[in-house]
């Protein structure tokens, strides 16, 4: 199953940027795109509302727990990709603690339960 990795590309990570300078969030997005597997759909977003937490990403898939991680930079891209791959392999989205990259253990901002669609709401 394909999972979605949202990456906040407008994040400034608390930095003052000069005119035309690439945001830290956009640099993280570029670094992730350079090595992401095909089963992970990377979506740039303009804000994950975690501005005080530095660069942020969110992982989600239908019927799975979703996660938001923060305090990231482009240097963390390999760990973000490894964490997203582990998430993609977990049927419910819950990756065993020891199987998570360290940044996913220590920099989790939110864990959101799966959304269950009621049958009458789907009609």
KEKE-3310 file (N, C-alpha, C; in steps of 0.2 Angstrom, whole numbers, plus 5000, padded with zeros to 4 digits):
npx = (5004:5003:5010:5008:5019:5019:5027:5032:5035:5037:5043:5053:5061:5064:5073:5080:5078:5086:5081:5075:5081:5082:5070:5072:5063:5060:5072:5073:5063:5068:5079:5073:5066:5076:5079:5068:5058:5047:5035:5031:5023:5027:5022:5022:5018:5011:5010:5011:5007:5016:5025:5034:5041:5052:5057:5045:5036:5023:5016:5005:4991:4977:4967:4977:4987:4992:5006:5015:5031:5044:5057:5067:5079:5087:5098:5092:5085:5089:5085:5072:5067:5070:5062:5049:5048:5048:5036:5028:5028:5022:5007:4997:5002:5009:5025:5037:5045:5059:5062:5061:5069:5080:5076:5063:5059:5061:5057:5043:5028:5015:5002:4990:4974:4968:4956:4939:4927:4910:4898:4886:4890:4898:4890)
npy = (4994:5011:5024:5041:5054:5069:5085:5099:5113:5127:5130:5139:5136:5144:5153:5168:5172:5177:5186:5176:5165:5147:5139:5130:5120:5117:5113:5101:5094:5092:5084:5073:5068:5064:5051:5043:5028:5020:5017:5026:5041:5057:5072:5089:5102:5118:5121:5113:5117:5117:5126:5131:5120:5118:5111:5100:5084:5073:5057:5046:5035:5026:5019:5017:5022:5039:5051:5065:5073:5083:5096:5094:5092:5095:5086:5075:5068:5054:5047:5050:5045:5031:5029:5031:5021:5010:5012:5011:4997:4992:4985:4992:5004:5006:5006:4995:5001:5000:4998:5010:5024:5035:5048:5047:5041:5051:5063:5065:5073:5071:5059:5051:5043:5031:5035:5030:5026:5028:5016:5022:5035:5034:5032)
npz = (5000:4996:5005:5012:5013:5019:5017:5025:5016:5017:5029:5040:5050:5061:5056:5049:5033:5017:5003:4990:4995:4999:5008:5024:5025:5011:5007:5015:5009:4995:4998:5003:4992:4984:4987:4990:4991:4979:4984:4993:4993:4991:4996:4994:5006:5012:5025:5041:5053:5063:5067:5077:5080:5071:5055:5048:5046:5040:5041:5033:5030:5023:5035:5044:5058:5060:5059:5065:5064:5070:5071:5061:5048:5032:5033:5040:5031:5026:5037:5039:5027:5029:5040:5035:5026:5035:5041:5030:5029:5040:5044:5052:5053:5065:5070:5077:5092:5093:5080:5074:5067:5076:5076:5074:5086:5095:5091:5089:5086:5086:5086:5077:5078:5066:5054:5055:5043:5044:5038:5033:5031:5020:5010)
capx = (5000:5006:5009:5009:5023:5018:5033:5031:5041:5037:5046:5059:5065:5066:5079:5078:5080:5087:5077:5077:5085:5077:5068:5074:5058:5061:5078:5072:5059:5072:5083:5069:5064:5082:5080:5062:5056:5041:5028:5030:5021:5029:5018:5024:5012:5013:5011:5008:5006:5021:5030:5038:5045:5056:5054:5040:5033:5018:5015:4998:4989:4971:4966:4983:4989:4996:5011:5019:5037:5047:5064:5070:5083:5089:5102:5088:5082:5089:5081:5065:5065:5070:5056:5043:5048:5046:5029:5024:5029:5018:5000:4993:5006:5013:5032:5039:5049:5066:5063:5061:5075:5080:5072:5056:5057:5062:5054:5036:5024:5008:5000:4983:4971:4965:4949:4935:4921:4904:4895:4881:4893:4901:4885)
capy = (5000:5017:5029:5048:5058:5077:5089:5107:5116:5134:5130:5143:5133:5149:5157:5174:5171:5182:5186:5171:5159:5142:5138:5124:5115:5115:5109:5094:5090:5090:5079:5067:5066:5061:5044:5040:5023:5021:5016:5032:5047:5063:5078:5096:5106:5124:5122:5108:5121:5115:5131:5132:5114:5117:5107:5095:5080:5069:5051:5044:5030:5024:5013:5017:5028:5045:5053:5071:5073:5089:5097:5090:5096:5091:5081:5070:5065:5047:5044:5051:5039:5024:5029:5031:5014:5005:5014:5008:4990:4991:4985:4997:5011:5007:5003:4994:5006:4999:4998:5017:5029:5038:5055:5046:5040:5057:5070:5064:5079:5069:5052:5052:5037:5030:5038:5025:5029:5024:5014:5026:5041:5032:5031)
capz = (5000:4996:5011:5010:5017:5018:5020:5025:5012:5019:5036:5040:5056:5065:5053:5044:5026:5013:4997:4986:4999:4999:5015:5026:5023:5004:5007:5017:5003:4990:5000:5003:4985:4981:4989:4992:4987:4975:4988:4997:4989:4994:4995:4998:5009:5014:5032:5045:5059:5069:5066:5083:5080:5065:5049:5050:5041:5042:5038:5034:5025:5025:5040:5049:5063:5056:5064:5064:5067:5069:5073:5056:5043:5026:5035:5042:5025:5026:5043:5037:5022:5032:5045:5031:5023:5040:5042:5024:5030:5046:5042:5055:5054:5071:5069:5084:5095:5092:5073:5072:5067:5082:5076:5075:5093:5100:5088:5087:5088:5086:5084:5076:5076:5060:5053:5052:5040:5045:5032:5031:5029:5014:5004)
cpx = (5004:5004:5010:5014:5023:5025:5032:5037:5041:5041:5052:5064:5068:5072:5076:5082:5081:5083:5080:5080:5080:5076:5071:5069:5059:5067:5077:5068:5063:5076:5079:5068:5070:5083:5074:5060:5049:5035:5027:5029:5022:5025:5020:5018:5015:5013:5008:5007:5010:5027:5036:5043:5050:5053:5050:5038:5028:5017:5008:4996:4982:4971:4972:4983:4993:5001:5014:5025:5040:5054:5068:5074:5084:5094:5099:5085:5083:5085:5074:5062:5065:5063:5049:5043:5046:5038:5025:5024:5024:5011:4995:4996:5010:5019:5034:5045:5056:5068:5063:5067:5074:5076:5065:5054:5057:5059:5047:5032:5017:5007:4993:4980:4968:4958:4945:4929:4916:4901:4890:4884:4896:4896:4884)
cpy = (5006:5022:5036:5051:5066:5080:5096:5110:5124:5135:5134:5140:5138:5154:5163:5172:5177:5181:5181:5165:5154:5140:5131:5118:5112:5111:5101:5090:5088:5084:5072:5064:5063:5054:5040:5034:5024:5021:5021:5038:5053:5069:5084:5099:5113:5125:5116:5111:5118:5120:5132:5126:5113:5113:5101:5091:5076:5063:5049:5039:5028:5018:5013:5023:5033:5048:5060:5071:5080:5090:5093:5095:5092:5085:5075:5066:5057:5044:5044:5046:5033:5024:5028:5024:5009:5006:5010:5000:4988:4991:4990:5004:5011:5003:5001:4999:5005:4999:5005:5020:5033:5045:5053:5044:5046:5063:5069:5070:5076:5062:5052:5045:5037:5033:5032:5028:5025:5022:5019:5033:5040:5032:5038)
cpz = (5000:5002:5008:5015:5015:5021:5019:5021:5013:5026:5035:5046:5060:5062:5049:5038:5022:5007:4992:4989:5000:5007:5017:5025:5016:5003:5009:5012:4998:4992:5001:4996:4981:4982:4991:4988:4984:4979:4993:4993:4993:4992:4998:5000:5011:5021:5036:5052:5065:5068:5071:5084:5075:5059:5051:5044:5044:5038:5039:5028:5027:5030:5044:5053:5058:5062:5061:5067:5065:5071:5068:5052:5037:5028:5038:5037:5025:5031:5041:5032:5025:5037:5041:5028:5029:5041:5036:5025:5036:5044:5045:5056:5060:5070:5076:5086:5092:5084:5070:5072:5073:5082:5076:5082:5097:5097:5086:5090:5090:5083:5083:5074:5069:5060:5051:5049:5041:5039:5029:5028:5022:5008:5001)
residu = (UNK:UNK:UNK:UNK:UNK:UNK:UNK:UNK:UNK:UNK:UNK:UNK:UNK:UNK:UNK:UNK:UNK:UNK:UNK:UNK:UNK:UNK:UNK:UNK:UNK:UNK:UNK:UNK:UNK:UNK:UNK:UNK:UNK:UNK:UNK:UNK:UNK:UNK:UNK:UNK:UNK:UNK:UNK:UNK:UNK:UNK:UNK:UNK:UNK:UNK:UNK:UNK:UNK:UNK:UNK:UNK:UNK:UNK:UNK:UNK:UNK:UNK:UNK:UNK:UNK:UNK:UNK:UNK:UNK:UNK:UNK:UNK:UNK:UNK:UNK:UNK:UNK:UNK:UNK:UNK:UNK:UNK:UNK:UNK:UNK:UNK:UNK:UNK:UNK:UNK:UNK:UNK:UNK:UNK:UNK:UNK:UNK:UNK:UNK:UNK:UNK:UNK:UNK:UNK:UNK:UNK:UNK:UNK:UNK:UNK:UNK:UNK:UNK:UNK:UNK:UNK:UNK:UNK:UNK:UNK:UNK:UNK:UNK)
# end
